[in-house]
Structures are given as C-alpha cells and as structure tokens.
Amino acid sequence: MNIVVGITGGIAAYKAPELVRLLVKAGHEVRCAATEHALQFVTRVTLETVSQHPLYSDLFATGGTEHISVREWADMVVVAPATANCIGKLASGIADDALSTLLVAMPPERILLAPAMNSGMWLNPAVQRNVQTLQGWGVCTVGPAEGELACGTSGPGRMAEPVEIVNAISNGHLPLAAQRWLVTAGPTYEKIDSVRFIGNYSSGKMGFALAQALADAGAEVELVTGPTALSISTNKHINVHRVESAREMHAAATALFPQCRGAILSAAVADYRPAEQADHKLKKQGDEGMTLRLVQNPDILATLGGMKTDSQTLVGFALETDHELENAEKKLAKKNLDYIVLNSLRDEGAGFGVDTNKVTILSRDGSHCESPLMSKKEVARLIVETVAP
Ligand code: C5P
C-alpha cells in the first residue's frame, strides 16, 4: 500500500521514524507529512531518510495542489501521534497547513489516527466529542493506551506502540484492500433512431455511491455506468466505463466480472430495445400512429449469476410494487445471487433521482436487514458492510 505517515507536534513523535521503518519493512511505500510543531520533536532528515521520500510539510513548496497529488498517491494516511489540536481541526474541517489540508481532502475511511496526549487533554469533553464525530464518519483510531506519560503522570493518553499501529493497518483497516469489485449504475438508453431513445428516470446516484463506498473500503472498482450527468470525484481506485445501451453494458460487465471478487448491479437496465434502430431521424407517420416493435435485452445479472464461481459474491437490486419480499426472494434464487437489495417504493424520499433511499437487504441464507431512510451514501456503506464484511 501507499501510506502517508502524518506526524503532529507531540512528544510521541519520536516514535514516528520507528513506525515508518516497520511499514517500509512490511513492504509498504511510505511518505511522511509533518506539521511545523512535529519538526520540533523529530527532524526532517530523519523522516526523509527512513521513508526514502521528500517530506511533505509545506503547502506551497511545489505549487498549490500538492495535497491533492499526495491524496491521489495515498491509499491511506496514518497520523501518529495525533494531537488534540489535529483531531479538533479534522473534526471541524480546518485545513491550515500541509497535513491538515491533506486530511480534509482524504476520504475519512482512509484515515487512521493514533491519538497521543496528556490524560486530562484526552478526557476533555471536546476531544472525546471530536473523536466520536470522526469515528462516526468512518475514521479509524488505534489507542491511546494507559500508562506512563511524558509529563510524569500516568493515565490514558500514551500513543499505541508502532507495532500495534502496523497491526491496526493490516487487521481490519481497508477490509477490501486488493479486491476488485464491479458496479453497474444508471439507466440504459435504447436507440430508436439517430435522435431518440427509450430510457428511464435512474440518476445513477445509488451506483456511484456504491462505487465510492467500495473504494473507501479499499477495493479497486470497475464502474460500468449508463448515461448520467454524474461524475466521480477523481479517484484512482474507480475505473469508470461509460456505456449507453443494455447490450454495451452486458458486454462490459461480462468482460470485467471474471477478474472481480464480486459485483453489485444497481443499474436500471431496459428490459427491451427497439427491434430496428434507424440511423436517420424517423419521419412522422401520420394519423394512424406508429408501432415500435421491441425485443428483449440480455439480463446482465442473470448472465453473471451463470458465470459466478464459489469465491465470487453477486448482488442484485429489485424494485417491486407488490409481494415485494416474496418476489425479491424468487429473483435471488432464480438469478443465483448471494444478496438482493429491495428498493422501497412505498416510502417518500426513496427511489429514483432523490438523494435518500430505504432498502431491505435479503441474503441467500434467508436473513433480512432493513435500513431506515438514509442518504444514498449511508445506504451504500451499509450494503458494502453487509455483502463484503
Ligand atoms: O429482473 P429485474 O429487472 O427486476 O432485476 C433487477 C436487477 O437485475 C437489478 O440488479 C438490475 O441491475 C439487473 N438487471 C440486469 N440486466 C437486465 C435487467 C436487470 O443486470 N437486463
């Protein structure tokens, strides 16, 4: 992994070079980012020597956008030690130096904090609230431990030992690291002639949120999307494949699926397409109207269900108007799925176009998990945690 070790201004900074050394030894590529106060405790030369990379400590050293290029490079940022000040700034979105700007630019799930401070500071209600806020956003923490503190007292506040921080990185942080996942999103457009198509109201928001949640958990994502106005914020872990029709989506998804650990198909694929697709604009046909003959599209989900190996997980979506659970269960079995996500049509604020959703996740083993009405981002996180624990 590419790891940035962020160092803030506490005495435990003297342990940061040891952490960097252990990470490099474990095969990671490491860059250090330090605050001005951190450099009172540990030198630039030490950090550059152990990491074998220039230190990132000046927001403007190589132009004004290095925090973005460091973010693009980094799979995760570990802040050790993380002071009360650093924790408070991140919880408030304050970006006033190189490291805090990088942290604000980073997805929370890719941040691990190793707090270190005096017990009184650690137990301060503002610090506790800030830590809880950050954890609620998906930031991970390791430590602090109880024990002797630099100020001569004893209590909670000691930074976790470098070896524990390394273990926290390998156990559980980024659970989907090194896994490739496929996501389909958005509507499909089925061409009638050179200027018209049959489409649907899908915005792609749910599928894009799923791609982001998978990437936040460490996965490499292949996002196959039908036409949508959405764009994904630059993320080197999400490869976007833009397609138009169901047949194009089918071709892309079946080509990518064999290399993937799993797939979540959230696209609203058109079941039918016009049998003939004119390459010019069709003329009006007069009072008697016109008849469009439709033929069935391939079912991408069912095709992947037929290709699926024992080590792959396949997740489909269902939008049902009646006998919802029963029909979703039938679909799960018929298409050989591991999970099916049932979209609610009954609840206001759920479904096409809007930013919120409410779903029931049905598993192959018969268990159900019903979500409250949440943002699509939160629904996506819940789906990812359920299907790829
Ligand atoms: O059978 P139904 O269309 O209700 O199934 C919905 C699920 O199947 C969704 O996950 C959708 O992405 C997928 N699907 C597909 N290809 C189709 C039709 C639906 O992948 N042609």
Boltz pocket constraint, residues with backbone or C-beta under 6 A from the ligand:
constraints:
  - pocket:
      binder: B
      contacts: [[A, 184], [A, 246], [A, 265], [A, 266], [A, 267], [A, 268], [A, 269], [A, 270], [A, 271], [A, 297], [A, 298], [A, 299], [A, 300], [A, 301], [A, 302], [A, 315], [A, 316], [A, 317], [A, 318], [A, 319], [A, 331]]
      max_distance: 6.0
